[in-house]
Amino acid sequence: MWLINTATYELEPFTGSKNIPSYAILSHTWGKDKDEVSFKEMVRGVESSPTANREGFKKIKMTCRLARKEHHLDYAWPKSQRFQDCKWFSRGWTLQELLAPRDILFFDASWTCRGTKQTLRVEISANSRIDVDVLMGTRSLEDIPIAVRMSWASTRETRREEDEAYCLLGIFDVNMPMLYGEGQKAFFRLQEEIIKKSADMSIFAWMALEVNPPLYTGLLARSPADFRHSGVATICDYGHFDPAPFSINNRGVSLQTILYRKTTTGLHIMPVNCKLEGEKAPKYDPHSSRHGPHGIYLRQVGRLDFVRAFPSRIVNAISNDSTTRFQVATQLSTEQALFIDQHVTFIRSPCDFIGDFYLSSKAVHPIGCYDPSQRIIYAGHTGTFLGYFHFEPEWTKEFDTFYFIFRFDRSRGKDPWRYALLSGRHWTHKQPYRAHYASYSRSFFAPGKEMSLRLPRVDDESKAKKVVLTIVPPESREDRTPWSRTVEFAVMDE
């Protein structure tokens, strides 16, 4: 590293942590480029050059004088960043500079010392939203939930977008390359690195702050601003909610934890093992555990694949004893989020009961791909999707069951949906080969306007029910996009 000699104002290099001398740090906000001093301008004789007239050098010169005269330090380093309402508290890089040093002196513009980190701890805590015990070092950063640490940076600004992530490396004790030019990807990378070393699920306890947030997103936040309302979060008792370790893979975040499914919407709730407080925190729900955690909504878009739904909401999690293994996409592009909402099958009329047959909430596969409240089947965002409904006779086993099978394939352009009807006895033979449906879908699935299935009566095959599936023509439906479809069921006596 390089340090400024407080006597000569020259830059001197130091290698190896054991060889670095004690030094003072000037933490200040960067002014206009023309008023600051660059690295290459800090050479012998700089104090007698035109550079010495700049405001930036005047700050460095006074820092060196104070370091040498008051604290007997031979070296100093300026960290580019007034008190309380000053912009120093709104800059990203000054956050770790506030927490890391044991001793900090605060000076005003006339270089009058206004106090120390110790004497100003109450004011600093109020401005930074950081607890006094953390500021004073009596409580470790590791004891603070990730969501709370993120909230400290949620209102801070950086000159470059990537620095929203890079200025937090020390706060989370992670290392990663600093790649200027990658934009928002830097914050996604930071979260991935944090997940690699921490099992704190509060990293998922964020709320999108856009005026019109997307309906679906990935599991990771887009910026520290999404944690603005997570400043008061407490980790819940793991005796009730004890998640297995989670990790990042090429499909997203792999988890094994509790999932509660809302049968009215098809959405799932995943606990994030912390409770938030404040105006944005969910109200107490009598159906949830009073001491249990809050959670987030997920939408199932594949056999084991999920995305986050309604990302501007945090909800109460519901108690559940069983856990599920699944994965959630880390991020979704705007196009992928729209894809989920546009590539759907609408069921025109209620299908909970069709004739003498009913569809139970457990008879949908994958569970969660169907929203009963709106009668919508979601194909997800991956480009291919396969699922089915299983209908059973309501009262007796007089008739066989039947299956409504649906497949989505993006490669078909504006005609991506295919459907099939199968009786229960035929499903018994076909079901083991579901994984191969894609290879013979042209013959198995029908793209036509109508299809029917005959279900003979068990004790008298001369009598039967007929299931009719009608694909509603475009001029008669209210689909949102050309890629969605509307279907209608009917069961009648033959």
C-alpha positions in Angstrom: 0.0 0.0 0.0 1.0 3.7 -0.3 1.1 6.2 2.5 1.9 10.0 2.6 5.0 11.0 4.5 3.7 13.7 6.9 7.0 15.6 6.7 7.7 15.6 2.9 4.1 14.9 1.5 5.7 12.2 -0.7 4.0 8.9 -1.3 6.0 5.9 0.0 5.2 2.2 -0.7 4.8 -0.5 2.0 4.5 -4.2 1.4 3.4 -6.9 3.9 1.0 -6.2 6.7 3.8 -6.5 9.3 5.8 -3.6 7.8 2.9 -1.1 7.6 3.5 1.7 10.2 0.7 3.4 12.2 -0.9 6.1 10.2 -3.7 8.7 10.3 -6.7 8.5 7.9 -8.5 11.5 6.5 -12.0 10.5 5.7 -13.6 13.1 3.5 -16.0 13.6 0.6 -14.5 14.0 -2.8 -15.1 17.4 -4.3 -14.9 18.5 -7.9 -12.1 16.6 -9.8 -10.4 19.9 -10.6 -10.1 20.8 -6.9 -8.7 17.4 -5.8 -5.2 15.9 -6.0 -4.4 12.8 -8.0 -2.1 10.0 -7.0 0.6 11.0 -9.6 0.7 14.6 -8.4 1.8 13.7 -4.9 5.6 14.0 -5.5 8.5 15.8 -3.8 8.0 19.6 -4.0 4.2 19.4 -4.4 3.8 21.9 -1.6 5.5 24.6 -3.7 3.7 23.7 -7.0 0.4 25.1 -8.3 -1.2 21.9 -7.0 -0.8 23.3 -3.4 -3.4 25.9 -4.1 -6.2 23.3 -4.6 -8.7 22.6 -1.8 -7.8 19.0 -2.0 -4.2 19.5 -1.2 -5.0 21.9 1.7 -7.0 19.1 3.3 -4.0 16.7 2.9 -1.6 19.3 4.2 -3.6 20.0 7.4 -4.1 16.3 7.9 -0.3 15.7 7.8 0.3 18.6 10.2 -2.3 17.3 12.8 -1.0 13.7 12.4 2.6 14.7 13.0 2.1 17.4 15.7 -0.8 16.1 17.7 -0.4 12.4 17.3 3.3 11.9 16.4 2.5 9.9 13.3 4.9 9.9 10.4 2.4 8.8 7.8 -1.2 9.6 6.7 -3.7 8.6 4.1 -6.6 10.6 2.7 -9.8 8.6 2.2 -12.1 10.5 -0.1 -15.4 11.0 1.4 -19.6 19.0 8.2 -21.5 16.7 11.0 -25.1 15.4 11.5 -26.6 16.8 8.3 -23.3 16.6 6.5 -22.9 14.5 3.3 -20.2 12.4 4.9 -23.0 10.3 6.4 -24.6 9.8 3.0 -21.5 8.3 1.2 -21.0 4.6 0.8 -17.3 4.4 1.4 -17.5 6.3 4.7 -19.5 3.5 6.3 -16.6 1.1 6.8 -14.4 4.0 7.7 -16.8 4.8 10.5 -16.8 1.2 11.9 -13.2 -0.1 11.3 -11.0 2.4 13.3 -11.0 2.4 17.1 -10.3 6.1 17.3 -11.8 8.8 15.0 -11.5 12.6 15.3 -14.1 14.9 13.6 -13.1 18.3 12.3 -15.1 21.0 10.7 -14.2 23.1 7.6 -12.0 25.4 9.7 -10.1 22.4 11.1 -11.5 22.8 14.6 -12.0 19.4 16.3 -15.6 18.9 17.1 -15.3 15.6 19.0 -14.4 12.0 18.8 -16.2 8.8 17.9 -16.6 8.2 21.6 -17.9 11.7 22.6 -20.2 11.9 19.6 -21.4 8.3 19.7 -25.1 9.2 20.3 -25.2 11.7 17.4 -23.3 9.3 15.1 -25.7 6.5 15.9 -28.7 8.6 15.1 -27.3 9.7 11.8 -26.0 6.3 10.7 -28.7 4.0 12.3 -25.9 1.9 13.8 -26.3 0.9 17.4 -23.9 2.5 19.8 -22.5 -0.9 21.0 -21.5 -1.7 17.4 -19.9 1.7 16.9 -17.9 1.3 20.1 -16.8 -2.2 19.2 -18.4 -3.9 22.2 -20.6 -5.9 19.8 -19.2 -7.8 16.9 -20.4 -7.1 13.3 -20.9 -10.9 13.0 -23.7 -10.7 15.6 -25.7 -8.2 13.4 -28.1 -9.8 10.9 -27.1 -9.3 7.3 -30.3 -7.4 6.6 -29.5 -4.9 9.3 -26.0 -4.3 8.0 -27.3 -3.9 4.5 -29.8 -1.3 5.8 -26.9 0.9 7.0 -25.9 1.4 3.4 -29.4 1.7 2.0 -29.5 5.5 1.9 -25.9 6.0 1.1 -24.6 7.1 -2.3 -21.6 6.2 -4.4 -20.2 7.9 -7.5 -20.1 4.6 -9.4 -22.8 2.0 -9.3 -20.4 -0.8 -8.6 -19.2 0.9 -5.4 -22.6 0.2 -3.8 -21.2 -3.4 -3.5 -17.5 -2.7 -3.2 -17.8 -0.3 -0.2 -19.4 -3.2 1.8 -16.7 -5.8 1.4 -15.2 -5.0 4.8 -18.6 -4.9 6.5 -19.2 -8.5 5.4 -15.6 -9.6 5.5 -15.7 -11.0 2.0 -13.2 -10.8 -0.9 -14.1 -10.4 -4.6 -12.5 -8.7 -7.6 -13.5 -5.1 -8.2 -14.6 -5.0 -11.8 -15.7 -1.5 -12.8 -18.1 -1.5 -15.7 -20.2 -4.5 -14.5 -22.8 -2.2 -13.0 -25.6 -3.9 -11.0 -23.9 -7.3 -11.3 -21.4 -6.2 -8.6 -24.2 -6.2 -5.9 -25.5 -9.6 -7.0 -21.9 -11.0 -6.8 -21.5 -9.5 -3.3 -24.7 -11.3 -2.1 -23.5 -14.6 -3.6 -20.2 -14.2 -1.8 -22.0 -13.5 1.5 -24.2 -16.6 1.0 -21.1 -18.8 0.6 -19.9 -18.0 4.1 -23.2 -17.3 6.0 -26.4 -19.2 6.7 -28.2 -16.0 7.8 -31.5 -16.0 5.8 -32.2 -12.4 6.6 -30.2 -11.6 3.4 -33.5 -12.5 1.7 -35.6 -10.1 3.9 -35.7 -7.1 1.5 -38.5 -5.2 -0.1 -38.4 -3.7 -3.6 -38.9 0.0 -3.4 -39.8 0.9 -7.0 -43.0 2.8 -7.6 -44.2 -0.1 -9.8 -42.1 -3.1 -8.9 -42.2 -6.2 -11.1 -44.5 -8.9 -10.1 -41.6 -11.5 -10.1 -37.9 -11.2 -9.3 -35.0 -13.3 -8.3 -34.2 -14.1 -4.6 -31.4 -11.5 -4.5 -31.9 -7.8 -4.0 -31.0 -5.3 -6.7 -29.3 -2.7 -4.5 -28.8 -1.9 -0.8 -31.8 0.4 -1.1 -34.0 -2.6 -1.0 -33.0 -3.1 2.6 -34.1 0.3 3.7 -36.9 -1.0 5.9 -34.8 -3.9 7.4 -32.9 -1.8 9.9 -34.6 -3.3 12.9 -34.5 -7.1 12.4 -34.0 -9.8 15.0 -33.1 -13.4 14.3 -35.7 -15.8 15.4 -35.3 -18.8 17.7 -34.0 -21.6 15.5 -35.7 -24.1 17.7 -38.9 -23.4 15.7 -37.4 -22.7 12.3 -34.1 -24.5 11.7 -33.1 -24.3 8.0 -30.5 -26.5 6.5 -27.5 -24.8 4.9 -28.2 -23.2 1.6 -25.9 -22.6 -1.4 -25.6 -21.0 -4.8 -25.6 -23.2 -7.9 -26.1 -22.6 -11.6 -29.9 -22.8 -11.1 -30.1 -20.3 -8.3 -30.1 -20.6 -4.5 -30.6 -24.2 -3.4 -32.5 -24.4 0.0 -34.1 -27.0 2.2 -36.5 -25.3 4.6 -40.2 -24.8 5.4 -42.6 -23.9 2.6 -46.2 -23.0 3.3 -48.5 -23.0 0.3 -51.6 -20.7 0.2 -54.2 -22.8 -1.6 -56.2 -19.7 -2.6 -53.4 -18.3 -4.8 -50.9 -21.1 -5.3 -48.2 -18.9 -3.8 -45.7 -20.3 -1.3 -44.3 -18.5 1.8 -40.7 -19.1 2.7 -39.6 -17.9 6.2 -36.5 -15.7 6.3 -35.8 -16.5 10.0 -36.0 -13.0 11.2 -38.7 -10.6 12.3 -38.8 -7.0 11.1 -40.2 -4.0 12.9 -41.5 -0.7 11.6 -44.3 0.6 9.4 -43.5 -1.8 6.6 -43.5 -4.9 8.8 -46.5 -7.2 8.5 -49.2 -7.0 11.2 -49.7 -9.9 13.6 -51.4 -12.8 12.0 -53.4 -15.1 14.4 -52.6 -18.0 12.0 -48.8 -17.6 12.4 -46.5 -18.1 15.3 -46.3 -15.0 17.5 -42.6 -15.6 17.9 -42.0 -17.0 14.5 -40.3 -15.3 11.6 -41.5 -13.2 8.7 -41.4 -14.6 5.2 -41.5 -13.8 1.5 -43.8 -15.0 -1.3 -42.5 -17.5 -3.9 -44.2 -18.7 -7.1 -43.4 -22.2 -8.3 -42.4 -22.2 -12.0 -41.1 -25.8 -12.4 -40.8 -29.1 -10.6 -38.4 -27.7 -8.0 -37.9 -24.2 -9.3 -39.3 -21.0 -7.8 -39.0 -17.2 -8.2 -39.9 -14.5 -5.8 -43.4 -13.0 -6.1 -44.6 -9.6 -4.9 -41.1 -8.5 -4.0 -42.4 -5.3 -2.3 -44.0 -7.4 0.5 -42.9 -9.1 3.7 -45.5 -11.4 5.2 -46.0 -13.6 8.3 -44.7 -17.1 8.0 -46.9 -20.0 9.0 -45.7 -22.8 11.3 -44.9 -26.1 9.6 -43.0 -29.1 10.7 -41.8 -30.5 7.4 -39.2 -29.1 5.1 -38.8 -29.1 1.3 -35.8 -29.0 -0.9 -36.1 -26.5 -3.8 -34.2 -23.8 -5.6 -35.0 -20.1 -6.3 -33.6 -18.1 -9.2 -31.1 -15.5 -7.9 -32.1 -12.9 -10.3 -34.7 -12.3 -13.1 -34.4 -9.9 -16.0 -37.3 -7.6 -16.8 -38.0 -9.8 -19.9 -38.0 -13.0 -17.7 -40.4 -11.4 -15.2 -42.8 -10.4 -18.0 -42.4 -13.9 -19.6 -43.8 -15.5 -16.4 -46.8 -13.2 -16.4 -47.5 -13.5 -20.1 -47.0 -17.1 -20.9 -50.0 -18.6 -19.2 -53.0 -20.8 -19.7 -56.3 -19.3 -18.5 -59.1 -21.7 -17.5 -62.3 -19.8 -18.4 -64.8 -21.4 -16.0 -64.2 -22.8 -12.5 -62.7 -26.3 -12.7 -62.8 -27.3 -9.0 -65.9 -29.3 -9.9 -66.6 -30.4 -13.5 -69.7 -32.5 -13.8 -69.2 -35.3 -11.3 -65.4 -34.8 -11.1 -63.4 -32.6 -8.8 -59.8 -31.2 -8.7 -58.2 -31.1 -5.3 -55.4 -28.7 -4.4 -53.0 -31.7 -4.1 -53.8 -32.9 -7.6 -51.9 -30.2 -9.3 -48.3 -30.9 -10.5 -46.0 -29.1 -10.0 -47.8 -27.8 -6.8 -47.9 -24.1 -7.0 -47.9 -23.7 -10.8 -51.7 -23.0 -10.7 -53.4 -20.0 -9.1 -56.9 -21.1 -8.3 -58.1 -17.6 -7.4 -57.5 -16.4 -11.0 -57.6 -19.9 -12.7 -54.1 -19.4 -14.3 -51.5 -22.0 -15.1 -48.0 -20.5 -15.1 -45.3 -21.8 -17.4 -42.4 -20.1 -15.6 -39.4 -18.3 -17.3 -37.1 -21.2 -18.4 -38.7 -21.8 -21.8 -40.1 -25.3 -21.2 -42.7 -26.5 -18.8 -44.7 -29.7 -18.2 -47.6 -30.2 -15.7 -50.9 -31.8 -15.1 -54.2 -31.7 -13.3 -55.7 -35.0 -11.8 -59.5 -35.1 -11.7 -61.3 -37.7 -9.6 -65.0 -38.8 -9.4 -66.7 -36.8 -6.6 -68.6 -39.6 -4.8 -68.0 -43.0 -6.2 -65.5 -44.9 -8.3 -68.2 -45.4 -10.9 -65.9 -43.8 -13.5 -62.2 -43.7 -14.0 -60.2 -40.6 -13.1 -58.7 -38.4 -15.9 -55.7 -36.2 -16.4 -55.4 -32.8 -18.1 -51.8 -32.5 -19.2 -50.2 -29.3 -20.4 -46.8 -28.6 -22.0 -45.2 -25.3 -22.8 -42.3 -25.0 -25.3 -40.9 -21.6 -26.2 -39.3 -22.8 -29.4 -42.7 -23.0 -31.0 -42.9 -19.2 -31.2 -46.4 -17.8 -30.9 -48.0 -21.3 -30.6 -46.1 -22.6 -27.5 -48.9 -24.5 -25.6 -49.9 -28.2 -26.2 -52.5 -30.1 -24.3 -53.7 -33.7 -23.8 -56.4 -35.7 -22.0 -55.7 -39.1 -20.5 -57.8 -41.6 -18.5 -56.4 -42.8 -15.3 -55.7 -46.3 -16.7 -53.7 -44.9 -19.6 -51.9 -42.5 -17.2 -50.7 -45.5 -15.2 -48.8 -46.6 -18.3 -47.7 -43.2 -19.5 -46.7 -41.5 -16.2 -43.3 -43.3 -15.8 -42.3 -41.8 -19.2 -43.2 -38.2 -18.4 -39.6 -37.1 -18.7 -39.7 -38.2 -22.3 -42.8 -36.3 -23.3 -40.7 -33.7 -25.1 -39.4 -36.3 -27.6 -42.8 -37.4 -28.8 -44.9 -34.3 -27.9 -45.9 -33.8 -31.6 -47.9 -37.0 -31.5 -49.0 -37.0 -27.9 -50.1 -33.4 -27.4 -52.8 -31.8 -29.6 -52.7 -28.3 -30.9 -56.3 -28.4 -32.2 -59.3 -26.4 -31.2 -61.1 -29.2 -29.2 -60.3 -32.6 -27.8 -62.4 -35.1 -26.0 -61.9 -38.2 -23.8 -64.4 -41.0 -23.3 -64.6 -42.4 -19.7 -66.6 -45.7 -19.7 -68.7 -46.6 -16.6 -66.8 -49.3 -14.7 -69.6 -51.8 -14.4 -71.3 -51.0 -17.8 -69.0 -49.8 -20.6 -72.0 -49.0 -22.8 -72.6 -46.0 -20.6 -69.9 -43.3 -20.4 -69.0 -39.8 -19.6 -67.2 -37.5 -22.1 -64.7 -34.9 -21.1 -64.4 -32.1 -23.6 -61.5 -29.6 -23.6 -62.1 -26.5 -25.8 -59.3 -24.1 -26.8 -61.0 -20.8 -27.0 -60.3 -18.9 -30.3 -58.5 -15.6 -30.0 -61.5 -13.4 -31.0 -63.5 -14.9 -28.0 -61.0 -14.6 -25.2 -59.4 -11.9 -23.1 -55.7 -13.1 -23.1 -53.0 -10.7 -22.2 -50.6 -11.7 -25.0 -50.4 -13.8 -28.1 -48.4 -16.5 -26.2 -51.2 -17.2 -23.7 -54.1 -19.5 -24.2 -57.6 -19.9 -22.8 -59.2 -23.3 -22.3 -62.6 -24.5 -21.1 -63.7 -27.9 -19.6 -67.0 -29.7 -19.9 -68.1 -33.1 -18.7 -71.3 -34.6 -20.1 -73.1 -37.8 -20.5 -72.3 -39.6 -23.7 
